[in-house]
């Protein structure tokens, strides 16, 4: 853990699209339009407010860069005509998501199977006409006229929640490890995991209802700080107390705000959102239990030995150090 690579909070490198007549409509993160920052995990995601404040000339430049990236991403000819439905209205009507992120909707005409170019590109999750999903990795292709292996929407939502933690959510994994590094008893571990899941389900629901729209400028540093706080607490106490659940619940509310943007893109709005939200959070809970189970198995046989307390101290110090480093980076 001491050599863990720095990570942006709750980032899943995945675009989302829906099939439309003659092609797809891609929900494009405008952050990828800037060649200098698209590969920087510490560069804050631009917000919808930022996008709304752009001038017509700035939007023209952003659309040009976005179209160039999408053509490369999907292996299209340089002359392929892409359209931006957001600008069919005056003023432009940009997508509203839980994260207040900056997105263009881009219509992509297709005369051949949909394909993602090989290389360092995000995955592409495609919602098909029968309300199932296919996820294309770089190098994959899909004939939109033949898609017998799509995932049902609820299964896709569960998968999105699970993948958000394993393997994509390094900071989420470290928080779960901080929960584990207090005690190795299953009852308090499962109650802690459940409290965490209930909390981030609440903040996702409030975001979906439009009650809250937190800024990532403070949420992402707060997530890093929550990991450090839990690790430091582990150094100060030696047993589980009920107030620990309240602490984890409070931090869960913050984490839910942090990954709202990822799950919002994957879940979509409209009919069935509540069911998809529940399935996504069940996926998150399943991944958390998987992390706890793995940690428990790896410490099986020496969890009661004299070595384990020293290991526990070093591991908590490492968690705190990594999280505080992330905190400083995210403030910057």
BALOBA-1460 file (C-alpha; in Angstrom, 3 decimals):
// residues 332
<rec num="1" residu="x" x="0.000" y="0.000" z="0.000"/>
<rec num="2" residu="x" x="2.912" y="2.354" z="0.690"/>
<rec num="3" residu="x" x="3.702" y="2.392" z="-3.033"/>
<rec num="4" residu="x" x="0.112" y="2.708" z="-4.243"/>
<rec num="5" residu="x" x="-0.168" y="4.961" z="-7.285"/>
<rec num="6" residu="x" x="-1.983" y="8.263" z="-6.826"/>
<rec num="7" residu="x" x="-5.601" y="8.025" z="-7.918"/>
<rec num="8" residu="x" x="-8.426" y="10.355" z="-8.779"/>
<rec num="9" residu="x" x="-11.511" y="9.731" z="-6.699"/>
<rec num="10" residu="x" x="-14.233" y="7.439" z="-7.996"/>
<rec num="11" residu="x" x="-13.132" y="7.506" z="-11.611"/>
<rec num="12" residu="x" x="-14.396" y="4.857" z="-14.018"/>
<rec num="13" residu="x" x="-12.952" y="5.311" z="-17.477"/>
<rec num="14" residu="x" x="-16.132" y="4.625" z="-19.400"/>
<rec num="15" residu="x" x="-18.313" y="6.500" z="-21.846"/>
<rec num="16" residu="x" x="-22.038" y="5.854" z="-22.212"/>
<rec num="17" residu="x" x="-24.188" y="5.846" z="-25.324"/>
<rec num="18" residu="x" x="-27.677" y="4.963" z="-26.520"/>
<rec num="19" residu="x" x="-28.644" y="3.634" z="-29.907"/>
<rec num="20" residu="x" x="-30.613" y="6.033" z="-32.114"/>
<rec num="21" residu="x" x="-31.800" y="5.764" z="-35.680"/>
<rec num="22" residu="x" x="-28.745" y="5.456" z="-37.906"/>
<rec num="23" residu="x" x="-26.153" y="5.315" z="-35.126"/>
<rec num="24" residu="x" x="-25.595" y="6.194" z="-31.476"/>
<rec num="25" residu="x" x="-25.868" y="9.203" z="-29.202"/>
<rec num="26" residu="x" x="-22.737" y="9.449" z="-27.055"/>
<rec num="27" residu="x" x="-22.611" y="11.172" z="-23.661"/>
<rec num="28" residu="x" x="-19.168" y="12.741" z="-23.959"/>
<rec num="29" residu="x" x="-17.172" y="14.033" z="-20.989"/>
<rec num="30" residu="x" x="-15.940" y="17.421" z="-22.207"/>
<rec num="31" residu="x" x="-12.821" y="16.985" z="-20.084"/>
<rec num="32" residu="x" x="-11.563" y="14.655" z="-22.832"/>
<rec num="33" residu="x" x="-11.722" y="17.523" z="-25.335"/>
<rec num="34" residu="x" x="-8.533" y="19.039" z="-23.893"/>
<rec num="35" residu="x" x="-5.455" y="17.063" z="-25.070"/>
<rec num="36" residu="x" x="-3.360" y="18.491" z="-22.222"/>
<rec num="37" residu="x" x="-5.597" y="17.316" z="-19.379"/>
<rec num="38" residu="x" x="-7.573" y="14.298" z="-20.649"/>
<rec num="39" residu="x" x="-4.973" y="11.821" z="-19.316"/>
<rec num="40" residu="x" x="-4.353" y="13.627" z="-16.014"/>
<rec num="41" residu="x" x="-6.182" y="11.830" z="-13.149"/>
<rec num="42" residu="x" x="-5.722" y="14.855" z="-10.876"/>
<rec num="43" residu="x" x="-7.308" y="17.351" z="-13.236"/>
<rec num="44" residu="x" x="-10.771" y="18.185" z="-11.839"/>
<rec num="45" residu="x" x="-13.662" y="17.212" z="-14.078"/>
<rec num="46" residu="x" x="-15.160" y="20.367" z="-15.624"/>
<rec num="47" residu="x" x="-18.610" y="21.200" z="-14.310"/>
<rec num="48" residu="x" x="-21.852" y="21.934" z="-16.094"/>
<rec num="49" residu="x" x="-21.715" y="25.491" z="-14.717"/>
<rec num="50" residu="x" x="-18.309" y="25.903" z="-16.350"/>
<rec num="51" residu="x" x="-19.707" y="24.561" z="-19.622"/>
<rec num="52" residu="x" x="-22.665" y="26.936" z="-19.554"/>
<rec num="53" residu="x" x="-20.315" y="29.898" z="-19.039"/>
<rec num="54" residu="x" x="-18.291" y="29.188" z="-22.219"/>
<rec num="55" residu="x" x="-18.522" y="31.682" z="-25.070"/>
<rec num="56" residu="x" x="-19.701" y="30.638" z="-28.552"/>
<rec num="57" residu="x" x="-16.092" y="30.713" z="-29.763"/>
<rec num="58" residu="x" x="-14.982" y="28.516" z="-26.880"/>
<rec num="59" residu="x" x="-17.798" y="26.056" z="-27.560"/>
<rec num="60" residu="x" x="-16.790" y="25.923" z="-31.197"/>
<rec num="61" residu="x" x="-13.245" y="24.978" z="-30.190"/>
<rec num="62" residu="x" x="-14.494" y="22.412" z="-27.674"/>
<rec num="63" residu="x" x="-16.829" y="20.828" z="-30.242"/>
<rec num="64" residu="x" x="-13.990" y="20.622" z="-32.749"/>
<rec num="65" residu="x" x="-11.698" y="18.877" z="-30.253"/>
<rec num="66" residu="x" x="-14.537" y="16.622" z="-29.061"/>
<rec num="67" residu="x" x="-15.382" y="15.531" z="-32.611"/>
<rec num="68" residu="x" x="-11.722" y="14.816" z="-33.359"/>
<rec num="69" residu="x" x="-11.398" y="12.661" z="-30.244"/>
<rec num="70" residu="x" x="-14.634" y="10.742" z="-30.962"/>
<rec num="71" residu="x" x="-13.588" y="10.032" z="-34.560"/>
<rec num="72" residu="x" x="-10.316" y="8.609" z="-33.291"/>
<rec num="73" residu="x" x="-12.040" y="6.755" z="-30.439"/>
<rec num="74" residu="x" x="-14.553" y="5.030" z="-32.730"/>
<rec num="75" residu="x" x="-12.212" y="4.619" z="-35.709"/>
<rec num="76" residu="x" x="-14.260" y="6.896" z="-37.986"/>
<rec num="77" residu="x" x="-13.125" y="8.647" z="-41.150"/>
<rec num="78" residu="x" x="-11.866" y="12.198" z="-40.688"/>
<rec num="79" residu="x" x="-14.773" y="13.432" z="-42.774"/>
<rec num="80" residu="x" x="-17.461" y="11.710" z="-40.653"/>
<rec num="81" residu="x" x="-20.122" y="14.276" z="-39.771"/>
<rec num="82" residu="x" x="-20.992" y="14.387" z="-36.064"/>
<rec num="83" residu="x" x="-23.798" y="16.511" z="-34.640"/>
<rec num="84" residu="x" x="-24.312" y="18.113" z="-31.219"/>
<rec num="85" residu="x" x="-28.035" y="18.084" z="-30.275"/>
<rec num="86" residu="x" x="-27.415" y="20.267" z="-27.210"/>
<rec num="87" residu="x" x="-26.946" y="23.231" z="-29.553"/>
<rec num="88" residu="x" x="-30.291" y="22.750" z="-31.291"/>
<rec num="89" residu="x" x="-31.649" y="25.054" z="-28.583"/>
<rec num="90" residu="x" x="-30.736" y="28.625" z="-27.711"/>
<rec num="91" residu="x" x="-29.311" y="28.691" z="-25.121"/>
<rec num="92" residu="x" x="-27.778" y="25.230" z="-25.380"/>
<rec num="93" residu="x" x="-29.501" y="22.567" z="-23.276"/>
<rec num="94" residu="x" x="-26.682" y="20.564" z="-21.684"/>
<rec num="95" residu="x" x="-27.258" y="17.270" z="-19.869"/>
<rec num="96" residu="x" x="-27.929" y="17.509" z="-16.126"/>
<rec num="97" residu="x" x="-26.389" y="14.709" z="-14.060"/>
<rec num="98" residu="x" x="-25.935" y="14.131" z="-10.332"/>
<rec num="99" residu="x" x="-22.324" y="15.266" z="-10.490"/>
<rec num="100" residu="x" x="-22.983" y="18.591" z="-12.253"/>
<rec num="101" residu="x" x="-20.415" y="17.370" z="-14.783"/>
<rec num="102" residu="x" x="-19.768" y="18.866" z="-18.230"/>
<rec num="103" residu="x" x="-21.103" y="16.684" z="-21.044"/>
<rec num="104" residu="x" x="-21.912" y="17.070" z="-24.711"/>
<rec num="105" residu="x" x="-24.403" y="14.781" z="-26.400"/>
<rec num="106" residu="x" x="-22.855" y="13.758" z="-29.710"/>
<rec num="107" residu="x" x="-24.809" y="12.021" z="-32.476"/>
<rec num="108" residu="x" x="-22.577" y="9.570" z="-34.325"/>
<rec num="109" residu="x" x="-23.842" y="8.132" z="-37.655"/>
<rec num="110" residu="x" x="-22.705" y="4.570" z="-38.304"/>
<rec num="111" residu="x" x="-22.556" y="2.725" z="-41.613"/>
<rec num="112" residu="x" x="-20.556" y="-0.190" z="-40.167"/>
<rec num="113" residu="x" x="-20.508" y="-2.081" z="-36.848"/>
<rec num="114" residu="x" x="-19.811" y="0.069" z="-33.805"/>
<rec num="115" residu="x" x="-16.180" y="-0.352" z="-32.747"/>
<rec num="116" residu="x" x="-13.859" y="1.112" z="-30.112"/>
<rec num="117" residu="x" x="-10.311" y="1.646" z="-31.355"/>
<rec num="118" residu="x" x="-7.517" y="-0.317" z="-29.719"/>
<rec num="119" residu="x" x="-5.330" y="1.673" z="-27.353"/>
<rec num="120" residu="x" x="-5.618" y="3.666" z="-24.133"/>
<rec num="121" residu="x" x="-9.289" y="4.542" z="-24.460"/>
<rec num="122" residu="x" x="-12.233" y="4.322" z="-22.040"/>
<rec num="123" residu="x" x="-14.711" y="1.467" z="-22.323"/>
<rec num="124" residu="x" x="-18.029" y="2.192" z="-24.016"/>
<rec num="125" residu="x" x="-21.300" y="1.096" z="-22.368"/>
<rec num="126" residu="x" x="-24.082" y="1.038" z="-24.975"/>
<rec num="127" residu="x" x="-27.778" y="0.955" z="-24.136"/>
<rec num="128" residu="x" x="-29.520" y="-1.092" z="-26.830"/>
<rec num="129" residu="x" x="-33.117" y="-0.746" z="-28.080"/>
<rec num="130" residu="x" x="-34.307" y="-3.674" z="-25.944"/>
<rec num="131" residu="x" x="-33.069" y="-1.861" z="-22.780"/>
<rec num="132" residu="x" x="-30.073" y="-4.146" z="-22.398"/>
<rec num="133" residu="x" x="-26.449" y="-3.037" z="-22.255"/>
<rec num="134" residu="x" x="-23.235" y="-4.043" z="-23.950"/>
<rec num="135" residu="x" x="-19.839" y="-2.865" z="-22.723"/>
<rec num="136" residu="x" x="-17.154" y="-2.563" z="-25.394"/>
<rec num="137" residu="x" x="-13.503" y="-2.488" z="-24.415"/>
<rec num="138" residu="x" x="-10.818" y="-1.011" z="-26.683"/>
<rec num="139" residu="x" x="-10.567" y="-3.250" z="-29.730"/>
<rec num="140" residu="x" x="-14.146" y="-4.604" z="-29.388"/>
<rec num="141" residu="x" x="-16.902" y="-4.148" z="-31.961"/>
<rec num="142" residu="x" x="-20.679" y="-4.621" z="-32.055"/>
<rec num="143" residu="x" x="-23.126" y="-5.059" z="-34.913"/>
<rec num="144" residu="x" x="-26.073" y="-2.962" z="-33.741"/>
<rec num="145" residu="x" x="-28.410" y="-5.131" z="-35.815"/>
<rec num="146" residu="x" x="-27.365" y="-8.272" z="-33.923"/>
<rec num="147" residu="x" x="-26.884" y="-8.074" z="-30.176"/>
<rec num="148" residu="x" x="-27.980" y="-11.332" z="-28.554"/>
<rec num="149" residu="x" x="-25.721" y="-11.039" z="-25.530"/>
<rec num="150" residu="x" x="-26.760" y="-7.713" z="-24.020"/>
<rec num="151" residu="x" x="-27.093" y="-7.415" z="-20.234"/>
<rec num="152" residu="x" x="-30.520" y="-6.569" z="-18.771"/>
<rec num="153" residu="x" x="-30.629" y="-3.048" z="-17.339"/>
<rec num="154" residu="x" x="-30.755" y="-4.192" z="-13.698"/>
<rec num="155" residu="x" x="-27.853" y="-6.611" z="-14.193"/>
<rec num="156" residu="x" x="-25.888" y="-3.822" z="-15.885"/>
<rec num="157" residu="x" x="-26.609" y="-1.511" z="-12.933"/>
<rec num="158" residu="x" x="-25.357" y="-4.180" z="-10.487"/>
<rec num="159" residu="x" x="-22.223" y="-4.602" z="-12.590"/>
<rec num="160" residu="x" x="-21.657" y="-0.829" z="-12.684"/>
<rec num="161" residu="x" x="-21.816" y="-0.665" z="-8.893"/>
<rec num="162" residu="x" x="-19.482" y="-3.641" z="-8.447"/>
<rec num="163" residu="x" x="-16.923" y="-2.422" z="-11.002"/>
<rec num="164" residu="x" x="-16.962" y="1.005" z="-9.394"/>
<rec num="165" residu="x" x="-15.288" y="-0.612" z="-6.380"/>
<rec num="166" residu="x" x="-13.475" y="-3.566" z="-7.950"/>
<rec num="167" residu="x" x="-11.203" y="-2.823" z="-9.676"/>
<rec num="168" residu="x" x="-11.802" y="0.871" z="-10.404"/>
<rec num="169" residu="x" x="-12.292" y="2.469" z="-6.977"/>
<rec num="170" residu="x" x="-8.895" y="2.476" z="-5.284"/>
<rec num="171" residu="x" x="-9.881" y="5.078" z="-2.708"/>
<rec num="172" residu="x" x="-13.108" y="3.159" z="-2.031"/>
<rec num="173" residu="x" x="-11.071" y="-0.030" z="-1.507"/>
<rec num="174" residu="x" x="-8.751" y="1.751" z="0.921"/>
<rec num="175" residu="x" x="-11.742" y="3.013" z="2.914"/>
<rec num="176" residu="x" x="-13.072" y="-0.553" z="3.209"/>
<rec num="177" residu="x" x="-9.615" y="-1.721" z="4.308"/>
<rec num="178" residu="x" x="-9.649" y="1.018" z="6.949"/>
<rec num="179" residu="x" x="-12.932" y="-0.447" z="8.201"/>
<rec num="180" residu="x" x="-11.304" y="-3.891" z="8.327"/>
<rec num="181" residu="x" x="-8.149" y="-2.746" z="10.127"/>
<rec num="182" residu="x" x="-9.950" y="-2.084" z="13.412"/>
<rec num="183" residu="x" x="-11.205" y="-5.588" z="14.195"/>
<rec num="184" residu="x" x="-11.399" y="-8.940" z="12.337"/>
<rec num="185" residu="x" x="-14.882" y="-9.826" z="13.646"/>
<rec num="186" residu="x" x="-17.498" y="-10.476" z="10.982"/>
<rec num="187" residu="x" x="-20.531" y="-8.989" z="12.720"/>
<rec num="188" residu="x" x="-19.090" y="-5.465" z="13.177"/>
<rec num="189" residu="x" x="-17.498" y="-5.648" z="9.714"/>
<rec num="190" residu="x" x="-20.794" y="-6.456" z="8.000"/>
<rec num="191" residu="x" x="-22.708" y="-3.847" z="10.011"/>
<rec num="192" residu="x" x="-20.073" y="-1.270" z="9.076"/>
<rec num="193" residu="x" x="-20.266" y="-2.174" z="5.387"/>
<rec num="194" residu="x" x="-24.069" y="-2.021" z="5.484"/>
<rec num="195" residu="x" x="-24.043" y="1.396" z="7.212"/>
<rec num="196" residu="x" x="-21.671" y="2.672" z="4.542"/>
<rec num="197" residu="x" x="-23.913" y="1.375" z="1.725"/>
<rec num="198" residu="x" x="-27.114" y="2.809" z="3.236"/>
<rec num="199" residu="x" x="-25.430" y="6.196" z="3.576"/>
<rec num="200" residu="x" x="-24.224" y="6.460" z="-0.014"/>
<rec num="201" residu="x" x="-27.604" y="5.183" z="-1.248"/>
<rec num="202" residu="x" x="-29.229" y="8.129" z="0.517"/>
<rec num="203" residu="x" x="-26.952" y="10.734" z="-1.089"/>
<rec num="204" residu="x" x="-27.448" y="9.183" z="-4.520"/>
<rec num="205" residu="x" x="-31.213" y="9.337" z="-4.025"/>
<rec num="206" residu="x" x="-31.068" y="12.978" z="-2.912"/>
<rec num="207" residu="x" x="-28.946" y="13.781" z="-5.928"/>
<rec num="208" residu="x" x="-31.395" y="12.037" z="-8.253"/>
<rec num="209" residu="x" x="-34.235" y="14.094" z="-6.757"/>
<rec num="210" residu="x" x="-32.272" y="17.309" z="-7.302"/>
<rec num="211" residu="x" x="-32.201" y="18.076" z="-3.585"/>
<rec num="212" residu="x" x="-28.388" y="18.270" z="-3.471"/>
<rec num="213" residu="x" x="-25.751" y="19.078" z="-6.084"/>
<rec num="214" residu="x" x="-22.421" y="18.967" z="-4.231"/>
<rec num="215" residu="x" x="-19.244" y="20.308" z="-5.784"/>
<rec num="216" residu="x" x="-16.373" y="17.895" z="-6.416"/>
<rec num="217" residu="x" x="-14.015" y="20.691" z="-5.308"/>
<rec num="218" residu="x" x="-14.750" y="19.805" z="-1.685"/>
<rec num="219" residu="x" x="-16.182" y="16.286" z="-2.000"/>
<rec num="220" residu="x" x="-13.020" y="14.693" z="-3.463"/>
<rec num="221" residu="x" x="-10.641" y="16.068" z="-0.783"/>
<rec num="222" residu="x" x="-13.201" y="15.099" z="1.880"/>
<rec num="223" residu="x" x="-13.208" y="11.510" z="0.601"/>
<rec num="224" residu="x" x="-9.437" y="11.320" z="0.944"/>
<rec num="225" residu="x" x="-9.650" y="12.876" z="4.414"/>
<rec num="226" residu="x" x="-12.251" y="10.287" z="5.477"/>
<rec num="227" residu="x" x="-9.796" y="7.459" z="4.753"/>
<rec num="228" residu="x" x="-7.084" y="9.178" z="6.795"/>
<rec num="229" residu="x" x="-9.496" y="9.863" z="9.668"/>
<rec num="230" residu="x" x="-10.630" y="6.237" z="9.875"/>
<rec num="231" residu="x" x="-7.028" y="4.951" z="9.731"/>
<rec num="232" residu="x" x="-5.930" y="7.343" z="12.480"/>
<rec num="233" residu="x" x="-8.923" y="6.352" z="14.586"/>
<rec num="234" residu="x" x="-7.809" y="2.724" z="14.220"/>
<rec num="235" residu="x" x="-4.514" y="3.695" z="15.875"/>
<rec num="236" residu="x" x="-6.286" y="5.276" z="18.838"/>
<rec num="237" residu="x" x="-8.881" y="2.606" z="19.649"/>
<rec num="238" residu="x" x="-8.601" y="-1.168" z="19.927"/>
<rec num="239" residu="x" x="-12.219" y="-2.355" z="19.860"/>
<rec num="240" residu="x" x="-15.463" y="-1.755" z="17.989"/>
<rec num="241" residu="x" x="-18.009" y="0.662" z="19.514"/>
<rec num="242" residu="x" x="-21.482" y="1.516" z="18.239"/>
<rec num="243" residu="x" x="-20.517" y="5.133" z="17.614"/>
<rec num="244" residu="x" x="-18.131" y="3.786" z="14.966"/>
<rec num="245" residu="x" x="-21.215" y="3.060" z="12.805"/>
<rec num="246" residu="x" x="-22.247" y="6.714" z="13.021"/>
<rec num="247" residu="x" x="-18.780" y="7.801" z="11.868"/>
<rec num="248" residu="x" x="-18.830" y="5.377" z="8.924"/>
<rec num="249" residu="x" x="-22.389" y="6.419" z="8.044"/>
<rec num="250" residu="x" x="-21.333" y="10.074" z="7.921"/>
<rec num="251" residu="x" x="-18.363" y="9.300" z="5.705"/>
<rec num="252" residu="x" x="-20.636" y="7.144" z="3.522"/>
<rec num="253" residu="x" x="-22.778" y="10.196" z="2.799"/>
<rec num="254" residu="x" x="-19.687" y="11.957" z="1.466"/>
<rec num="255" residu="x" x="-18.539" y="8.984" z="-0.607"/>
<rec num="256" residu="x" x="-22.010" y="8.728" z="-2.147"/>
<rec num="257" residu="x" x="-21.707" y="12.297" z="-3.370"/>
<rec num="258" residu="x" x="-18.321" y="11.468" z="-4.856"/>
<rec num="259" residu="x" x="-19.311" y="8.585" z="-7.080"/>
<rec num="260" residu="x" x="-22.726" y="9.946" z="-8.035"/>
<rec num="261" residu="x" x="-21.290" y="11.099" z="-11.358"/>
<rec num="262" residu="x" x="-20.108" y="7.607" z="-12.302"/>
<rec num="263" residu="x" x="-23.301" y="5.799" z="-11.372"/>
<rec num="264" residu="x" x="-25.523" y="8.551" z="-12.791"/>
<rec num="265" residu="x" x="-24.007" y="8.121" z="-16.243"/>
<rec num="266" residu="x" x="-24.404" y="4.364" z="-16.054"/>
<rec num="267" residu="x" x="-27.920" y="4.294" z="-14.625"/>
<rec num="268" residu="x" x="-29.610" y="6.930" z="-16.729"/>
<rec num="269" residu="x" x="-32.760" y="8.799" z="-15.724"/>
<rec num="270" residu="x" x="-36.444" y="8.099" z="-16.284"/>
<rec num="271" residu="x" x="-38.544" y="5.017" z="-15.629"/>
<rec num="272" residu="x" x="-36.913" y="2.346" z="-13.529"/>
<rec num="273" residu="x" x="-34.252" y="4.641" z="-12.082"/>
<rec num="274" residu="x" x="-35.065" y="3.625" z="-8.478"/>
<rec num="275" residu="x" x="-34.689" y="-0.082" z="-9.286"/>
<rec num="276" residu="x" x="-31.420" y="0.541" z="-11.131"/>
<rec num="277" residu="x" x="-30.162" y="2.637" z="-8.210"/>
<rec num="278" residu="x" x="-30.890" y="-0.183" z="-5.747"/>
<rec num="279" residu="x" x="-29.138" y="-2.726" z="-7.984"/>
<rec num="280" residu="x" x="-26.104" y="-0.477" z="-8.367"/>
<rec num="281" residu="x" x="-25.799" y="-0.125" z="-4.614"/>
<rec num="282" residu="x" x="-26.219" y="-3.875" z="-4.185"/>
<rec num="283" residu="x" x="-23.265" y="-4.211" z="-6.565"/>
<rec num="284" residu="x" x="-21.262" y="-1.795" z="-4.431"/>
<rec num="285" residu="x" x="-22.162" y="-3.768" z="-1.288"/>
<rec num="286" residu="x" x="-21.161" y="-7.053" z="-2.952"/>
<rec num="287" residu="x" x="-17.783" y="-5.593" z="-3.923"/>
<rec num="288" residu="x" x="-17.258" y="-4.274" z="-0.379"/>
<rec num="289" residu="x" x="-17.975" y="-7.714" z="1.068"/>
<rec num="290" residu="x" x="-15.526" y="-9.181" z="-1.461"/>
<rec num="291" residu="x" x="-12.808" y="-6.782" z="-0.259"/>
<rec num="292" residu="x" x="-13.538" y="-7.574" z="3.400"/>
<rec num="293" residu="x" x="-13.573" y="-11.319" z="2.682"/>
<rec num="294" residu="x" x="-10.254" y="-11.146" z="0.843"/>
<rec num="295" residu="x" x="-8.636" y="-9.208" z="3.682"/>
<rec num="296" residu="x" x="-10.007" y="-11.669" z="6.236"/>
<rec num="297" residu="x" x="-8.737" y="-14.698" z="4.287"/>
<rec num="298" residu="x" x="-5.303" y="-13.152" z="3.746"/>
<rec num="299" residu="x" x="-4.924" y="-12.614" z="7.505"/>
<rec num="300" residu="x" x="-6.376" y="-15.990" z="8.430"/>
<rec num="301" residu="x" x="-4.065" y="-17.979" z="10.698"/>
<rec num="302" residu="x" x="-1.990" y="-15.051" z="11.924"/>
<rec num="303" residu="x" x="-4.705" y="-12.556" z="12.865"/>
<rec num="304" residu="x" x="-4.251" y="-13.507" z="16.529"/>
<rec num="305" residu="x" x="-0.460" y="-13.769" z="16.451"/>
<rec num="306" residu="x" x="1.876" y="-11.197" z="18.092"/>
<rec num="307" residu="x" x="2.867" y="-10.016" z="14.599"/>
<rec num="308" residu="x" x="-0.610" y="-8.873" z="13.600"/>
<rec num="309" residu="x" x="-0.856" y="-5.811" z="15.917"/>
<rec num="310" residu="x" x="2.407" y="-4.480" z="14.462"/>
<rec num="311" residu="x" x="1.177" y="-5.170" z="10.930"/>
<rec num="312" residu="x" x="-2.092" y="-3.426" z="11.769"/>
<rec num="313" residu="x" x="-0.224" y="-0.342" z="13.007"/>
<rec num="314" residu="x" x="1.990" y="-0.149" z="9.908"/>
<rec num="315" residu="x" x="-0.968" y="-0.697" z="7.578"/>
<rec num="316" residu="x" x="-3.017" y="2.060" z="9.217"/>
<rec num="317" residu="x" x="-0.056" y="4.454" z="9.054"/>
<rec num="318" residu="x" x="0.326" y="3.639" z="5.349"/>
<rec num="319" residu="x" x="-3.384" y="4.236" z="4.714"/>
<rec num="320" residu="x" x="-3.253" y="7.562" z="6.531"/>
<rec num="321" residu="x" x="-0.143" y="8.663" z="4.618"/>
<rec num="322" residu="x" x="-1.592" y="7.774" z="1.204"/>
<rec num="323" residu="x" x="-4.918" y="9.418" z="1.997"/>
<rec num="324" residu="x" x="-3.316" y="12.629" z="3.285"/>
<rec num="325" residu="x" x="-1.177" y="12.784" z="0.133"/>
<rec num="326" residu="x" x="-4.351" y="12.454" z="-1.960"/>
<rec num="327" residu="x" x="-5.995" y="15.137" z="0.185"/>
<rec num="328" residu="x" x="-3.210" y="17.623" z="-0.605"/>
<rec num="329" residu="x" x="-3.246" y="16.698" z="-4.332"/>
<rec num="330" residu="x" x="-7.011" y="17.100" z="-4.604"/>
<rec num="331" residu="x" x="-6.921" y="20.456" z="-2.869"/>
<rec num="332" residu="x" x="-4.480" y="21.532" z="-5.585"/>
